[in-house]
């Protein structure tokens, strides 16, 4: 009985860990996307600035 309980607990923790890792990956993806978008806008601004100078 104890063995069975531990096995069930292990399964639960494994599924919880999977969900947690999925969430972490999602947050990482969104973070990288926002960072990329920010850098892109900065590049566009610098290009416009150089065009204005020329």
C-alpha positions in Angstrom: 0.0 0.0 0.0 2.7 2.5 0.9 4.6 1.7 -2.3 1.5 2.3 -4.3 0.9 5.7 -2.6 4.4 6.8 -3.2 4.1 5.8 -6.9 0.9 7.9 -7.2 2.6 10.8 -5.5 5.5 10.5 -7.9 3.2 10.5 -10.9 1.4 13.6 -9.5 4.7 15.4 -8.9 5.9 14.5 -12.4 2.8 15.9 -14.0 3.0 19.0 -11.9 6.7 19.5 -12.8 5.7 19.1 -16.5 3.1 21.8 -16.2 5.5 24.0 -14.4 8.2 23.6 -17.0 5.6 24.3 -19.8 4.7 27.6 -18.0 8.4 28.5 -17.5 9.0 27.9 -21.3 6.0 30.1 -22.1 7.2 32.9 -19.9 10.7 32.6 -21.4 9.3 32.7 -24.9 7.2 35.8 -24.2 10.2 37.5 -22.5 12.5 36.9 -25.4 9.8 38.0 -27.9 9.4 41.3 -26.0 13.1 41.8 -25.8 13.5 41.2 -29.6 10.6 43.5 -30.3 12.2 46.2 -28.2 15.6 45.9 -29.9 13.8 46.0 -33.3 12.1 49.2 -32.5 15.4 50.7 -31.3 17.1 49.7 -34.5 14.3 51.3 -36.6 14.6 54.5 -34.5 18.4 54.6 -35.1 17.9 54.0 -38.8 15.3 56.9 -39.0 17.7 59.1 -37.1 20.6 58.4 -39.5 18.2 59.1 -42.4 17.3 62.4 -40.9 21.0 63.3 -40.5 21.7 62.5 -44.1 
